[in-house]
Amino acid sequence: TLANSWTSASVEPPVPHAELMTVAQVAASMNIPTEVARERLQRKGFAAPPDSTLEVIAAAHDVTPQVIYAALRPTATPTAAPPSTPPAESTR
């Protein structure tokens, strides 16, 4: 059901009933170009025209709209500190 589409607090929908929004509309709400949104979906294995709703895409791939929305979000790139190397031992 629509009420159960967003069951996890870790991935909040951008607006109420985001599952009824098209890829283009969600992209606009995320301030990203539609093509970037489509590329993100394709990288996760979800092919979708920009006029498809998240609900339709989810049903076609047997997942929830929340999964589709999560695929649209940018992946966090952790910034790791460079490994510290101990000072070289003197051979004298």
C-alpha positions, 0 to 999 in steps of 0.5 A: 500500500502507499502508506507502507511504501516508506517503511524505513526512517533511513530513507525519507521520501522527498515529499509525501507520496513521492512514489507517485512522482516521475523520475523527472519530478524526483530529480527536480526535487533533488536538484539534479538533472533528470539524466543524472537520476536515470544514470543512477537508476541504471547503475543500480539495474533499474531502467526507467524512462523519465516519465515513469513514476517510482511506483511503476519502476518499483513494481516492474522490478519487484521492489518498493518505491523506497528502494528506487528512491534510495537508488536515486540518492547520491552515494556517499564517498567516504573520505579516508585519511591517508594511512600513516606510515611510521618513520623509517628506521635508521640503518646506521 
